[in-house]
Amino acid sequence: MPATEPAPPNDLPRHPVRVVAQRSGLSTHVLRAWERRHQVVSPARSDGGQRLYSDADIERLTLLRQLTSHGGAIGQLAQLPREELARLARADQAERVGEGAAEGEGEAARWRESALRAIEALDGVSLRRQLERGVVALGVHPFLDRVVTPVLIEVGQRWRSGAMGIAHEHLATAVFRQVLGWVRETTEAGTRGPSVIVATPPNQVHEGGALLVAATAAAEGWRVVYLGADLPVAEIAATAQRTRAQAVALSLIHPTGDASLGGELAALRRALPAELPLLVGGAAAESYRAEIEAADGEIVSQLTDLRSALAALAASE
């Protein structure tokens, strides 16, 4: 009998699921759901029963993640060949680059500057007025990405350096809470989409990142259960179970060296269903990477990453 030809290098099954999740941008939860429901890839098995994926599998999964995060339906995309997926991804990227250039950065910069001036002057009425006008002028996603995120980061940096006082930070948070709550309510009204719990865990008292996550999720069609800051993990888990949530999203901003956070995240994971995704973002998330990964959490560093994760989860339903 002729010898079996070895598989091409990019078809060799050699990557465990955690590596595939990191490289493709898909959570392990979405990956398992896509395999079970849509047979997007067919991993091999090691002698010990571990699923193993090839470079070609990872490339295919990355293309599917990109396309579904921009509105594609996994049920329609799952059976397309790699070449067709790559062509669709190139066309999608070219269209979005053109849209981004057309929107321009100058207008967003003006809204950021006016917001920071109002915060420096402790003028909450002017700040709210500027932010509400910015939403209308830019649209929800550009407003969140190009105005709210950088302004909150700048306020946090100035607060930690002493250039702004506690009063400035509290005023900014209060107004952003009002405006982002309004954005969430107007975009979420009447949605029948999946639900997500949004909170910060114990000792994380800065809620600006959580407010951003809630507004972003609502704009993506998710029903948001917003719990606010510094919440006991038992309450987060209980709420997720009572509301039958499809995901839990946490924001970590400050502090960055809380020795108790790893235990809190581990307790949260034990209290949640094993298949329930745990998304973690915020300025401090990277400093807790080991603790987040130990709790089977997925780090979403940017709002674009969050939108991709939520779109992939919604597509897996």
N, C-alpha and C positions, 0 to 999 in steps of 0.2 A: 504494500500500500504506500502511496506517496506520502512523504512527510507533510504534516500540516504547516503551512507558512505562518511565521510569527506575525502578530498584529502590528500594524504601523505604530511608531512611537506614541503618537497622540491618541491612539485607541487603547493603550495599555491601561487596565484598571489598577490604579495604584494610590489614589487619594481617598482618605477617610472622609466621612460626612462633614466633620468640623472644618476641614480645609476647604471643602467645596463651598460651604456656607460663607466662609471668609472671602473666598475669591470671587464667588458669583454675586454676592450681595444679598442672597436669599437667606432667610432664617431657616433653621432646621425644621421648624414647624411647617412652613410653606413648602419646603422641599419634599417632605414626606407626604403632604396632602396632594401635591402635584403628581408625584409618582403613583400614589394610590388611585387617584381619580382620573388622571389624564395620561398616565404612562409616558411622561415627557422624556425620560431616559430609562435605561435598563441596567442598573449597576450590577457588577459581578459580586461575588461573595468570597471572602478569604476563608482559609481553613477553619478559622474560629467563628465564622458566620458574620463577620463585619462587612458592611457594604463598602465597595470600592468603586471609585469613579475615575474615568479617564480625562485627559485634557480636553478631548472633544466634547465630553459630557459637560464639563465646566463652561466651555465656550457656548454651548447650546443653552444652558441654563442662564448664563449672563445675558444673552440676547433676549430670551423670554422675559427675564426680569425687567430689562429696559423697555421692552414693548408694552408689557402689562402695566408698568408704572405710568405710562403715558396714555392709558385708556384702552389698550388692546385687551381682548377677551382670551383668557388662557384656553378655553374650550375650542376656539377657532384657530389659535396659533400652535397648539400642541403637536399637531400632526404635520406641520410644514417642515420641509427639509432645511438644513442649516443654511444653504445658499440663499433661500428665499427669506429666511429670518434676517440674515445679514443685510440683504438688500433693503428690507423694510426698516431696519434699524438705521442704516445710512441715510435713508430718505427722511426719517423722523428727526434725526440729529441735525441734518441740514436745514430743515424747516424751523427747528427751535433756535438754532444759531441766528437765523435771519430775524426771527421774532425778537430775540434778545437784543440784537443790535438796533432794531427799529425802536424799541422802547426807550433806549438811552438811559444813561446813568445820571445825567445832569439834573433832571427833574427830581429824582429820588434824593440826590444830595441836598437840594434846596429844602425838601421836607425834613431831612435829618437835622440840618442846621437850625431851622426854625423851631423844631422840637427841643433841641438842646438849649437854645436861647431861653425858651419858656421854662425849662427845668432850672436853669441857672438863676432865673428871676423868681423862682418859686411861684410861677403864675399858672396854676392848674387849669383855670378857665381857658387861657390861651393855648395851653398844651393840648387839651381835649379838642378844641376847635381845629387846631392844625392837624391833629391825627385823623379826625373824622374827614377833613377835606382831603388828606392824603390817600385814604382808602378809596374815595370816589375818583380821585385823579389817576391813581396808578392801577387800581384793581387789587383784589385781596392778596394773591400770591406775591406779586412784586412789592406790595406794601409790607407784608410780613418779612420777606427776605431782605429788602433793601432799605427799609426804614426802621421797623421795630427791632429786628435782631441787632443791627449795629448800634442803635441808640441804647438799647439795654446793656450791651457789652460795654459801651463807652461809659455809661453811668456807673456800672459796677467797677470798672477800672479806676475812675475818678474817685469813687467812694473809698476803695481800698487804699489809694494813694493819699487821701486826705484832701484832694482838690474839690470834692463835694462832701457835704455833711450828710448825716443820717436823715435830716429833714428832706434834703433833695431826693435821696433814694426812696424814701417813703412816699413822697408826693408823686414821683414818677410811677412807682408801682401802683398806687391807688388809681391814677388816671389811666394807666395802661389796662388795669383790671376792668375799668368801666368800658373803655373803647373795645378791647378784645372780647369782652363779654357781649357787647353789642354786635360785633362781627360774627361771633359764634351763633348768637340767636338768629340773626338774619340769614345766615348761610345754612343753618341746620334745620330751619323751620320745616316741619312736615316730612323730614327724611325718614325712610324706612330701612336705612342701611345698617350695617353691623355696629355694635357698640364697643366703646373703649373707655376704660377707667383712666383718668389722668390725675396725678398727685405728685407730691414730693414725699420721700420717706422721712422717718424721724431725724431730727437735728438739721434737716435741710429747710431753712426758713425762708429762702428767697424764692418767690413763686413766679418771677417773670418768665422763666423758661417753660414752666407748666402752662401758663396762660397762652404762650405761643403755640405749644403743642395742641392745646384744646382748640384754638382757633383754626389751626392748620387741619386738624382731623375733621372738624365740622365742615370746612370748605371742601374736603375730599369726600363728603357724603356720609361720614360716620356720625352716629349718635354718641355724644360725649357726656359722660358722667364725671363732672369736675369736682374733686374733693379738696383742692387747695393744698396748703403747705403743711409740713411737719406732722404727717399722719401716721399713727401706729399701723404696722404692716398687717396686723390682724384685721383692722377695719378695712384696709384696701382689699384683702383677700375675701372678706365676708361680702363686701359690696360687689366684687366681681362675680361671686357665686349667686347672689340674690338677683343681679341684673342679667345673668347669663352673658357676660361680656365676652367678646371675641379677642380682646387684647387688653393688656395693662401697660400704660406708658408712664414712666417716672422721669423727673427732671432733677439733675444734680448740678448745683451751681456753686455753693459754698457751705461748709468748708471742704477742702480737698484731702484732708488727712484724718478723717473720722475713723478710728479703729473699730468702732462698733458697727459700721455700715455693712461689712461683709456678713456678719451674723444676722443682721436685719434682712438682707437680701436672701440669705439662705433660708430663713424662716418663712419669708414670703413665698419662695419657690415651693417649699414643702406644703404650704397651705393652699396653693393654687393647683388646679388640674395640670398634670404633667404636660399636656399638649397645648396649654394656653400660652401664647407668646408674651414675653416680657421685654418691652422696648425701653431702652434707657439712653437719654441724651442729656445735653447741658454742658456747660463749660468745664465741669469737674469730672465728667464721665470717664475720660481717658485715664485719669489718675486712679480710678477704681476698676480698671479693665479686668484685672485678675478676679476680683470679687464678683463682677458682673458675669463673666464667663463661667465662673464656678456655679452661679445660680442659673445657668442656661439662659442668660439674657443676651439680647442683641443690642450692640451700641449703634445708635443713629446720631452721627456727629452733626449733621446739617439738616435743615428742614427739607431739602431735596431728598436726603436719605430717608427721612421719616415718611415723606409722601410715597417714595418707592416701596417702602416696607408696608405701608397701609394698603397701597394699591395691590401689591402681591397677595396680601392676606385676604383682601376682599375678592380677588380673582379666584382664590382657592376655595371660597365658600360654594 
